[in-house]
Amino acid sequence: METYTPKQIANRLNVSTTTLRRYEEQGLIPVVPRTDSGHRIYTAIHLQAFTTIRVLLKGYDIPVVYEAMREIKESRFEEALWLINQQQAQMQTEKQRVEEILTMIQNTEFTQYQNVQLNKFMTIGDAAKIAGIKTSAIRHWEKEGLIHSKRNIANGYRVFSISELRKILVISSLRKTVYYIENMKELLNELDEQNYDKIAGSFQLALENLNERLLRQFKGIMALMKYLRFYLEGLDRYDK
């Protein structure tokens, strides 16, 4: 049976041995045998475990990857797969949202969204609910000068116009692809001036990024299935 030192695996995956130890401490890999002198003995299943973690992290969120690896360690394979599947479903929803909002911003008669009739002015709670985000996000964007509210004369609460809601929807869709505040401000100015070509280009970039992430996710699934085969073929004895 072929074995590996921590340095050999670290070099193979282009990570530090400290990273490998952290994954082990987090309970993400099978139990590691030791020599009489206390040195770790990594085997094929450990190499595949580390490989799977690194590949999955390119397409999935850290908490999802860590929890899925822990589930596999406990032989709860279906639970691990459902975790991965759930994030893929979320990305599918994100793609649909990007496409939907791109169509929306080009509609000058923006009076409803997702079958919700829009009021001339909306509270921060209503705007957050329509956009599917937290009110804290809207407050942060307003603080950054990306959006602007008015005050309800009757009660002093902040309210947002339909045009500002449109900006909120754009920010919520592009925040992962438009990283700099100044870039986002410029984009929102284009929205105010109804210069849709540049906005459409940003949404196209968002879709391209989602396509790239989708490919990384499926590469992660390939590595994950290879890892599961070790268990299904009985190599989980290393975890006993």
Backbone as CSV, one residue per row, in Angstrom:
resi,resn,N_x,N_y,N_z,CA_x,CA_y,CA_z,C_x,C_y,C_z
1,MET,0.852,-1.194,0.000,0.000,0.000,0.000,0.885,1.241,0.000
2,GLU,0.642,2.134,-0.962,1.450,3.344,-1.073,1.070,4.323,0.029
3,THR,2.086,4.946,0.610,1.852,5.942,1.649,2.543,7.248,1.266
4,TYR,2.136,8.329,1.954,2.653,9.653,1.633,2.989,10.399,2.916
5,THR,4.000,11.225,2.838,4.309,12.116,3.944,3.481,13.396,3.768
6,PRO,3.300,14.167,4.847,2.588,15.435,4.701,3.223,16.344,3.651
7,LYS,4.532,16.378,3.606,5.208,17.248,2.642,4.933,16.810,1.205
8,GLN,4.883,15.495,0.980,4.610,14.996,-0.378,3.225,15.424,-0.852
9,ILE,2.238,15.301,0.003,0.881,15.693,-0.382,0.788,17.210,-0.511
10,ALA,1.430,17.924,0.405,1.409,19.387,0.341,1.998,19.872,-0.972
11,ASN,3.116,19.288,-1.377,3.746,19.677,-2.643,2.866,19.319,-3.837
12,ARG,2.222,18.178,-3.747,1.370,17.719,-4.851,0.168,18.641,-5.046
13,LEU,-0.374,19.161,-3.949,-1.569,20.002,-4.030,-1.246,21.492,-3.962
14,ASN,0.051,21.793,-3.846,0.503,23.190,-3.790,-0.116,23.931,-2.602
15,VAL,-0.092,23.291,-1.447,-0.556,23.911,-0.204,0.524,23.690,0.850
16,SER,0.324,24.270,2.009,1.273,24.075,3.102,0.863,22.865,3.932
17,THR,1.815,22.311,4.644,1.495,21.204,5.556,0.589,21.703,6.692
18,THR,0.686,22.989,6.996,-0.203,23.578,8.011,-1.657,23.498,7.565
19,THR,-1.880,23.722,6.267,-3.239,23.616,5.720,-3.762,22.194,5.853
20,LEU,-2.920,21.229,5.587,-3.326,19.826,5.726,-3.694,19.510,7.171
21,ARG,-2.892,19.997,8.084,-3.186,19.742,9.501,-4.494,20.420,9.916
22,ARG,-4.738,21.605,9.349,-5.985,22.300,9.693,-7.193,21.504,9.216
23,TYR,-7.112,20.939,8.010,-8.211,20.104,7.516,-8.417,18.893,8.422
24,GLU,-7.310,18.329,8.877,-7.407,17.170,9.768,-8.035,17.575,11.094
25,GLU,-7.607,18.712,11.650,-8.139,19.186,12.930,-9.627,19.519,12.828
26,GLN,-10.064,19.943,11.633,-11.471,20.272,11.413,-12.334,19.024,11.205
27,GLY,-11.708,17.855,11.196,-12.456,16.607,11.047,-12.938,16.352,9.636
28,LEU,-12.150,16.806,8.631,-12.584,16.692,7.247,-12.065,15.443,6.548
29,ILE,-11.119,14.758,7.135,-10.514,13.605,6.482,-10.588,12.394,7.404
30,PRO,-10.405,11.188,6.847,-10.379,9.984,7.692,-9.262,10.062,8.729
31,VAL,-9.430,9.314,9.806,-8.415,9.273,10.859,-7.073,8.863,10.263
32,VAL,-6.027,9.548,10.668,-4.696,9.320,10.094,-3.884,8.409,11.002
33,PRO,-3.423,7.257,10.488,-2.561,6.369,11.284,-1.229,7.058,11.588
34,ARG,-0.563,6.601,12.625,0.734,7.158,13.014,1.774,6.041,13.121
35,THR,2.998,6.417,12.903,4.095,5.493,13.137,4.349,5.412,14.634
36,ASP,5.210,4.501,15.025,5.536,4.370,16.441,6.127,5.661,16.998
37,SER,6.781,6.419,16.113,7.395,7.679,16.554,6.435,8.861,16.442
38,GLY,5.186,8.591,16.023,4.183,9.638,15.994,4.032,10.373,14.684
39,HIS,4.732,9.945,13.636,4.622,10.604,12.339,3.353,10.136,11.615
40,ARG,2.713,11.067,10.929,1.501,10.738,10.192,1.814,9.831,8.999
41,ILE,0.869,8.903,8.742,0.977,8.032,7.571,-0.265,8.279,6.703
42,TYR,-0.092,9.064,5.662,-1.202,9.311,4.749,-1.246,8.213,3.683
43,THR,-2.453,7.803,3.334,-2.645,6.771,2.312,-3.450,7.343,1.151
44,ALA,-3.829,6.476,0.226,-4.547,6.923,-0.968,-5.859,7.623,-0.625
45,ILE,-6.548,7.124,0.386,-7.834,7.739,0.734,-7.637,9.144,1.302
46,HIS,-6.529,9.361,1.996,-6.250,10.693,2.529,-5.866,11.647,1.399
47,LEU,-5.069,11.154,0.471,-4.705,11.972,-0.682,-5.950,12.410,-1.440
48,GLN,-6.881,11.473,-1.648,-8.102,11.815,-2.367,-8.979,12.756,-1.544
49,ALA,-8.982,12.596,-0.239,-9.752,13.491,0.623,-9.232,14.917,0.493
50,PHE,-7.924,15.082,0.594,-7.332,16.416,0.465,-7.591,16.991,-0.938
51,THR,-7.449,16.150,-1.945,-7.692,16.594,-3.318,-9.132,17.063,-3.483
52,THR,-10.062,16.293,-2.917,-11.476,16.625,-3.020,-11.774,17.972,-2.364
53,ILE,-11.200,18.191,-1.191,-11.414,19.465,-0.498,-10.950,20.620,-1.374
54,ARG,-9.749,20.512,-1.913,-9.189,21.610,-2.704,-10.006,21.888,-3.955
55,VAL,-10.482,20.838,-4.607,-11.263,21.033,-5.836,-12.648,21.588,-5.504
56,LEU,-13.267,21.069,-4.452,-14.591,21.557,-4.068,-14.560,23.036,-3.688
57,LEU,-13.498,23.466,-3.033,-13.414,24.855,-2.580,-13.373,25.847,-3.736
58,LYS,-13.063,25.386,-4.921,-13.047,26.281,-6.079,-14.445,26.599,-6.590
59,GLY,-15.423,25.771,-6.188,-16.768,25.987,-6.696,-17.850,26.115,-5.644
60,TYR,-17.505,25.795,-4.394,-18.512,25.803,-3.331,-18.023,26.621,-2.138
61,ASP,-18.958,27.081,-1.334,-18.618,27.860,-0.141,-17.920,26.983,0.893
62,ILE,-17.031,27.594,1.644,-16.245,26.857,2.640,-17.119,26.070,3.620
63,PRO,-18.154,26.682,4.224,-18.961,25.905,5.185,-19.612,24.674,4.555
64,VAL,-20.025,24.793,3.298,-20.662,23.668,2.602,-19.653,22.537,2.395
65,VAL,-18.462,22.897,1.947,-17.417,21.889,1.705,-17.042,21.190,3.005
66,TYR,-16.839,21.960,4.051,-16.428,21.373,5.324,-17.502,20.432,5.869
67,GLU,-18.756,20.865,5.813,-19.832,20.031,6.348,-19.996,18.758,5.516
68,ALA,-19.873,18.881,4.191,-19.999,17.710,3.319,-18.892,16.699,3.612
69,MET,-17.677,17.181,3.817,-16.567,16.274,4.106,-16.752,15.592,5.461
70,ARG,-17.302,16.312,6.414,-17.566,15.688,7.725,-18.649,14.618,7.612
71,GLU,-19.651,14.887,6.805,-20.718,13.899,6.603,-20.146,12.632,5.976
72,ILE,-19.257,12.785,5.016,-18.652,11.618,4.374,-17.817,10.836,5.377
73,LYS,-17.098,11.546,6.214,-16.273,10.875,7.224,-17.119,9.998,8.134
74,GLU,-18.362,10.425,8.371,-19.283,9.657,9.213,-20.131,8.685,8.392
75,SER,-19.752,8.499,7.120,-20.453,7.589,6.195,-21.891,8.015,5.918
76,ARG,-22.169,9.310,6.050,-23.490,9.840,5.694,-23.389,10.441,4.293
77,PHE,-23.281,9.544,3.325,-22.988,9.967,1.961,-24.121,10.777,1.341
78,GLU,-25.349,10.319,1.559,-26.488,11.018,0.946,-26.592,12.440,1.472
79,GLU,-26.352,12.628,2.779,-26.426,13.965,3.361,-25.388,14.885,2.722
80,ALA,-24.193,14.344,2.488,-23.138,15.138,1.852,-23.547,15.555,0.444
81,LEU,-24.118,14.617,-0.292,-24.521,14.917,-1.664,-25.657,15.938,-1.708
82,TRP,-26.567,15.871,-0.754,-27.659,16.842,-0.711,-27.145,18.240,-0.405
83,LEU,-26.118,18.336,0.431,-25.517,19.634,0.714,-24.943,20.260,-0.555
84,ILE,-24.233,19.440,-1.310,-23.646,19.912,-2.562,-24.751,20.282,-3.550
85,ASN,-25.770,19.437,-3.616,-26.877,19.675,-4.538,-27.614,20.972,-4.189
86,GLN,-27.747,21.245,-2.897,-28.445,22.449,-2.468,-27.747,23.711,-2.971
87,GLN,-26.410,23.718,-2.905,-25.717,24.923,-3.375,-25.790,25.046,-4.893
88,GLN,-25.814,23.923,-5.582,-26.010,23.996,-7.035,-27.379,24.577,-7.361
89,ALA,-28.384,24.178,-6.595,-29.734,24.715,-6.810,-29.762,26.214,-6.551
90,GLN,-29.025,26.663,-5.544,-28.958,28.092,-5.248,-28.319,28.864,-6.400
91,MET,-27.301,28.267,-7.022,-26.661,28.949,-8.135,-27.584,28.999,-9.348
92,GLN,-28.393,27.966,-9.549,-29.379,27.965,-10.618,-30.370,29.107,-10.402
93,THR,-30.779,29.287,-9.154,-31.684,30.391,-8.829,-31.012,31.736,-9.078
94,GLU,-29.732,31.832,-8.733,-28.989,33.073,-8.949,-28.907,33.399,-10.443
95,LYS,-28.671,32.394,-11.261,-28.605,32.604,-12.711,-29.946,33.121,-13.235
96,GLN,-31.020,32.498,-12.804,-32.348,32.933,-13.234,-32.620,34.367,-12.796
97,ARG,-32.155,34.708,-11.610,-32.351,36.061,-11.094,-31.598,37.079,-11.943
98,VAL,-30.350,36.779,-12.281,-29.553,37.693,-13.105,-30.238,37.924,-14.449
99,GLU,-30.703,36.847,-15.061,-31.381,36.970,-16.350,-32.677,37.771,-16.224
100,GLU,-33.386,37.522,-15.149,-34.670,38.200,-14.934,-34.479,39.693,-14.710
101,ILE,-33.475,40.059,-13.913,-33.259,41.463,-13.600,-32.701,42.211,-14.807
102,LEU,-31.911,41.534,-15.627,-31.450,42.174,-16.858,-32.638,42.571,-17.727
103,THR,-33.613,41.694,-17.837,-34.825,42.012,-18.596,-35.604,43.135,-17.922
104,MET,-35.622,43.109,-16.595,-36.378,44.098,-15.838,-35.840,45.516,-16.023
105,ILE,-34.525,45.693,-15.963,-33.971,47.043,-16.011,-34.137,47.671,-17.387
106,GLN,-34.348,46.843,-18.378,-34.563,47.373,-19.717,-36.025,47.718,-19.975
107,ASN,-36.859,47.438,-19.005,-38.289,47.724,-19.117,-38.577,49.082,-18.486
108,THR,-38.857,50.075,-19.295,-39.106,51.423,-18.778,-40.378,51.467,-17.948
109,GLU,-41.313,50.556,-18.209,-42.563,50.484,-17.435,-42.393,49.496,-16.292
110,PHE,-41.486,49.819,-15.384,-41.175,48.928,-14.262,-42.161,49.198,-13.130
111,THR,-43.273,48.500,-13.157,-44.321,48.717,-12.151,-44.583,47.490,-11.292
112,GLN,-44.019,46.319,-11.683,-44.149,45.133,-10.845,-42.940,44.238,-11.015
113,TYR,-42.692,43.432,-9.986,-41.552,42.525,-10.004,-41.978,41.221,-9.358
114,GLN,-41.770,40.121,-10.095,-42.161,38.788,-9.630,-43.618,38.790,-9.148
115,ASN,-44.463,39.349,-9.979,-45.915,39.389,-9.745,-46.303,40.237,-8.528
116,VAL,-45.373,41.060,-8.038,-45.680,41.975,-6.937,-45.841,43.376,-7.513
117,GLN,-46.999,43.964,-7.304,-47.242,45.324,-7.769,-46.456,46.295,-6.904
118,LEU,-45.691,47.183,-7.542,-44.822,48.086,-6.804,-45.533,49.392,-6.479
119,ASN,-45.309,49.871,-5.265,-45.821,51.174,-4.870,-44.839,52.256,-5.302
120,LYS,-45.318,53.481,-5.356,-44.454,54.583,-5.743,-43.279,54.710,-4.787
121,PHE,-43.535,54.502,-3.489,-42.483,54.497,-2.478,-42.662,53.272,-1.589
122,MET,-41.530,52.687,-1.189,-41.548,51.475,-0.386,-40.664,51.624,0.838
123,THR,-41.063,51.009,1.936,-40.233,51.015,3.137,-38.999,50.153,2.893
124,ILE,-38.030,50.291,3.768,-36.819,49.483,3.626,-37.142,48.002,3.765
125,GLY,-38.124,47.687,4.625,-38.532,46.296,4.789,-39.155,45.734,3.529
126,ASP,-40.014,46.534,2.897,-40.648,46.099,1.655,-39.621,45.926,0.552
127,ALA,-38.696,46.884,0.444,-37.654,46.805,-0.593,-36.774,45.577,-0.387
128,ALA,-36.432,45.300,0.869,-35.595,44.137,1.171,-36.325,42.844,0.826
129,LYS,-37.615,42.788,1.142,-38.403,41.581,0.854,-38.506,41.345,-0.644
130,ILE,-38.748,42.406,-1.406,-38.860,42.275,-2.861,-37.536,41.813,-3.469
131,ALA,-36.438,42.380,-2.966,-35.120,42.043,-3.513,-34.561,40.740,-2.947
132,GLY,-35.177,40.206,-1.889,-34.702,38.963,-1.290,-33.388,39.125,-0.549
133,ILE,-33.212,40.274,0.121,-31.976,40.544,0.840,-32.321,41.049,2.240
134,LYS,-31.299,41.287,3.052,-31.500,41.815,4.395,-31.535,43.342,4.364
135,THR,-32.273,43.918,5.291,-32.325,45.383,5.367,-30.948,45.966,5.662
136,SER,-30.111,45.206,6.363,-28.760,45.689,6.679,-27.946,45.920,5.412
137,ALA,-28.186,45.107,4.384,-27.481,45.285,3.113,-27.884,46.611,2.473
138,ILE,-29.172,46.917,2.505,-29.651,48.175,1.927,-29.066,49.358,2.681
139,ARG,-29.027,49.269,4.007,-28.445,50.353,4.807,-26.973,50.560,4.455
140,HIS,-26.265,49.447,4.263,-24.843,49.529,3.912,-24.664,50.196,2.550
141,TRP,-25.469,49.809,1.581,-25.346,50.402,0.238,-25.700,51.879,0.255
142,GLU,-26.662,52.251,1.093,-27.008,53.668,1.201,-25.851,54.436,1.836
143,LYS,-25.213,53.845,2.837,-24.073,54.478,3.482,-22.931,54.670,2.497
144,GLU,-22.789,53.739,1.562,-21.731,53.823,0.557,-22.098,54.783,-0.585
145,GLY,-23.308,55.303,-0.552,-23.724,56.252,-1.577,-24.203,55.615,-2.868
146,LEU,-24.503,54.325,-2.820,-24.974,53.638,-4.023,-26.461,53.893,-4.277
147,ILE,-27.213,54.032,-3.207,-28.648,54.274,-3.326,-29.021,55.408,-2.365
148,HIS,-30.204,55.964,-2.560,-30.623,57.095,-1.746,-32.093,56.926,-1.384
149,SER,-32.390,57.217,-0.136,-33.771,57.128,0.328,-34.325,58.521,0.598
150,LYS,-35.621,58.568,0.745,-36.287,59.783,1.185,-36.936,59.478,2.530
151,ARG,-37.479,60.491,3.165,-38.123,60.291,4.447,-39.626,60.499,4.329
152,ASN,-40.358,59.578,4.913,-41.806,59.709,4.968,-42.144,60.869,5.915
153,ILE,-42.814,61.876,5.386,-43.123,63.069,6.180,-43.947,62.711,7.415
154,ALA,-44.808,61.728,7.275,-45.722,61.379,8.364,-45.015,60.738,9.553
155,ASN,-44.056,59.852,9.285,-43.437,59.118,10.401,-41.909,59.197,10.425
156,GLY,-41.311,59.795,9.421,-39.855,59.945,9.406,-39.094,58.723,8.952
157,TYR,-39.804,57.635,8.591,-39.126,56.421,8.134,-38.570,56.638,6.719
158,ARG,-37.451,55.949,6.431,-36.892,56.039,5.079,-37.763,55.231,4.123
159,VAL,-37.916,55.757,2.927,-38.657,55.076,1.872,-37.841,55.145,0.589
160,PHE,-38.080,54.181,-0.288,-37.323,54.076,-1.533,-38.278,54.128,-2.724
161,SER,-37.877,54.893,-3.722,-38.679,54.998,-4.938,-38.466,53.763,-5.799
162,ILE,-39.270,53.635,-6.833,-39.130,52.503,-7.754,-37.769,52.528,-8.426
163,SER,-37.275,53.710,-8.782,-35.964,53.801,-9.429,-34.849,53.338,-8.492
164,GLU,-34.998,53.634,-7.201,-33.991,53.170,-6.241,-34.105,51.663,-6.008
165,LEU,-35.329,51.143,-6.040,-35.509,49.694,-5.937,-34.825,49.001,-7.108
166,ARG,-34.934,49.596,-8.277,-34.262,49.028,-9.448,-32.755,48.935,-9.193
167,LYS,-32.188,49.961,-8.591,-30.759,49.943,-8.264,-30.446,48.849,-7.242
168,ILE,-31.315,48.714,-6.247,-31.116,47.682,-5.226,-31.078,46.300,-5.868
169,LEU,-31.966,46.064,-6.816,-31.998,44.774,-7.508,-30.728,44.558,-8.325
170,VAL,-30.251,45.600,-8.966,-29.014,45.487,-9.756,-27.826,45.191,-8.846
171,ILE,-27.710,45.931,-7.759,-26.591,45.705,-6.836,-26.622,44.290,-6.282
172,SER,-27.812,43.837,-5.886,-27.927,42.503,-5.292,-27.551,41.411,-6.278
173,SER,-27.700,41.679,-7.569,-27.375,40.682,-8.592,-25.907,40.717,-8.997
174,LEU,-25.292,41.904,-8.941,-23.934,42.057,-9.469,-22.872,42.220,-8.386
175,ARG,-23.259,42.167,-7.117,-22.292,42.438,-6.053,-21.138,41.448,-6.027
176,LYS,-21.345,40.243,-6.572,-20.271,39.247,-6.572,-19.348,39.387,-7.774
177,THR,-19.760,40.188,-8.774,-18.930,40.344,-9.970,-18.409,41.768,-10.139
178,VAL,-19.098,42.758,-9.560,-18.614,44.135,-9.590,-18.076,44.438,-8.199
179,TYR,-16.762,44.326,-8.045,-16.181,44.298,-6.713,-15.940,45.675,-6.110
180,TYR,-15.739,46.679,-6.922,-15.351,47.977,-6.391,-16.530,48.940,-6.355
181,ILE,-16.632,49.677,-5.256,-17.735,50.607,-5.064,-17.808,51.619,-6.208
182,GLU,-16.659,52.160,-6.604,-16.661,53.174,-7.664,-17.166,52.594,-8.975
183,ASN,-16.817,51.341,-9.253,-17.319,50.689,-10.469,-18.834,50.538,-10.406
184,MET,-19.334,50.178,-9.228,-20.770,50.025,-9.073,-21.482,51.370,-9.204
185,LYS,-20.896,52.419,-8.642,-21.491,53.750,-8.763,-21.590,54.165,-10.221
186,GLU,-20.532,53.900,-10.974,-20.532,54.239,-12.400,-21.622,53.468,-13.140
187,LEU,-21.766,52.216,-12.769,-22.776,51.383,-13.416,-24.187,51.893,-13.103
188,LEU,-24.407,52.301,-11.869,-25.722,52.803,-11.478,-26.022,54.149,-12.144
189,ASN,-24.973,54.927,-12.399,-25.166,56.169,-13.143,-25.638,55.872,-14.561
190,GLU,-25.087,54.811,-15.143,-25.528,54.397,-16.481,-26.996,53.982,-16.443
191,LEU,-27.388,53.372,-15.337,-28.789,52.973,-15.184,-29.692,54.207,-15.122
192,ASP,-29.263,55.230,-14.375,-30.037,56.468,-14.284,-30.215,57.112,-15.656
193,GLU,-29.173,57.019,-16.466,-29.201,57.652,-17.786,-29.745,56.716,-18.869
194,GLN,-30.183,55.534,-18.430,-30.775,54.539,-19.326,-29.808,54.127,-20.445
195,ASN,-28.516,54.074,-20.099,-27.508,53.555,-21.025,-27.348,52.059,-20.748
196,TYR,-28.158,51.265,-21.388,-28.287,49.860,-21.013,-27.186,48.956,-21.570
197,ASP,-26.427,49.426,-22.545,-25.410,48.566,-23.156,-24.349,48.164,-22.134
198,LYS,-23.858,49.148,-21.373,-22.820,48.848,-20.390,-23.374,47.965,-19.278
199,ILE,-24.598,48.235,-18.880,-25.230,47.428,-17.845,-25.394,45.989,-18.323
200,ALA,-25.853,45.848,-19.560,-26.018,44.505,-20.129,-24.678,43.770,-20.166
201,GLY,-23.590,44.512,-20.434,-22.263,43.891,-20.449,-21.873,43.363,-19.079
202,SER,-22.230,44.107,-18.023,-21.921,43.666,-16.663,-22.725,42.425,-16.293
203,PHE,-23.978,42.390,-16.736,-24.800,41.209,-16.474,-24.284,40.009,-17.264
204,GLN,-23.784,40.266,-18.465,-23.220,39.175,-19.255,-21.982,38.616,-18.567
205,LEU,-21.184,39.506,-17.986,-20.006,39.057,-17.235,-20.427,38.212,-16.041
206,ALA,-21.504,38.636,-15.376,-22.014,37.865,-14.240,-22.423,36.468,-14.682
207,LEU,-23.082,36.376,-15.821,-23.504,35.068,-16.329,-22.299,34.212,-16.709
208,GLU,-21.273,34.830,-17.301,-20.059,34.087,-17.656,-19.374,33.558,-16.392
209,ASN,-19.345,34.375,-15.347,-18.751,33.928,-14.083,-19.522,32.755,-13.486
210,LEU,-20.850,32.820,-13.603,-21.671,31.705,-13.114,-21.401,30.446,-13.930
211,ASN,-21.222,30.594,-15.238,-20.909,29.437,-16.084,-19.578,28.814,-15.672
212,GLU,-18.583,29.674,-15.394,-17.275,29.171,-14.975,-17.368,28.457,-13.625
213,ARG,-18.163,29.036,-12.735,-18.318,28.398,-11.427,-19.040,27.067,-11.554
214,LEU,-19.987,27.002,-12.474,-20.701,25.743,-12.703,-19.720,24.646,-13.124
215,LEU,-18.790,24.976,-14.000,-17.784,23.996,-14.434,-16.920,23.560,-13.251
216,ARG,-16.542,24.534,-12.414,-15.725,24.184,-11.235,-16.518,23.300,-10.283
217,GLN,-17.820,23.554,-10.174,-18.639,22.722,-9.298,-18.692,21.280,-9.789
218,PHE,-18.841,21.096,-11.104,-18.907,19.731,-11.616,-17.558,19.023,-11.507
219,LYS,-16.466,19.770,-11.630,-15.154,19.168,-11.382,-15.056,18.727,-9.921
220,GLY,-15.631,19.526,-9.039,-15.654,19.156,-7.633,-16.463,17.897,-7.398
221,ILE,-17.575,17.775,-8.098,-18.412,16.579,-7.959,-17.660,15.342,-8.445
222,MET,-16.889,15.487,-9.536,-16.096,14.358,-10.036,-15.102,13.895,-8.977
223,ALA,-14.430,14.858,-8.335,-13.468,14.504,-7.281,-14.190,13.882,-6.096
224,LEU,-15.361,14.412,-5.770,-16.137,13.894,-4.645,-16.571,12.456,-4.889
225,MET,-17.035,12.164,-6.085,-17.479,10.801,-6.391,-16.312,9.816,-6.356
226,LYS,-15.146,10.272,-6.794,-13.964,9.409,-6.711,-13.629,9.130,-5.252
227,TYR,-13.773,10.134,-4.408,-13.525,9.963,-2.976,-14.521,8.987,-2.365
228,LEU,-15.788,9.101,-2.744,-16.810,8.201,-2.208,-16.531,6.751,-2.577
229,ARG,-15.934,6.555,-3.738,-15.655,5.176,-4.168,-14.693,4.475,-3.218
230,PHE,-13.789,5.229,-2.605,-12.888,4.616,-1.638,-13.683,3.981,-0.499
231,TYR,-14.697,4.710,-0.024,-15.535,4.180,1.052,-16.375,3.011,0.558
232,LEU,-16.970,3.170,-0.610,-17.850,2.136,-1.134,-17.085,0.849,-1.454
233,GLU,-15.796,0.969,-1.666,-14.984,-0.204,-1.953,-14.341,-0.770,-0.683
234,GLY,-14.708,-0.197,0.470,-14.237,-0.776,1.735,-13.006,-0.150,2.309
235,LEU,-12.481,0.923,1.710,-11.270,1.510,2.228,-11.511,2.386,3.450
236,ASP,-12.770,2.450,3.883,-13.065,3.247,5.073,-12.513,2.594,6.344
237,ARG,-11.838,1.485,6.218,-11.231,0.870,7.398,-10.195,1.801,8.022
238,TYR,-9.695,2.778,7.228,-8.699,3.698,7.763,-9.328,4.693,8.727
239,ASP,-10.658,4.723,8.744,-11.341,5.661,9.622,-11.805,4.971,10.907
240,LYS,-11.353,3.765,11.123,-11.767,3.014,12.305,-10.670,2.993,13.350
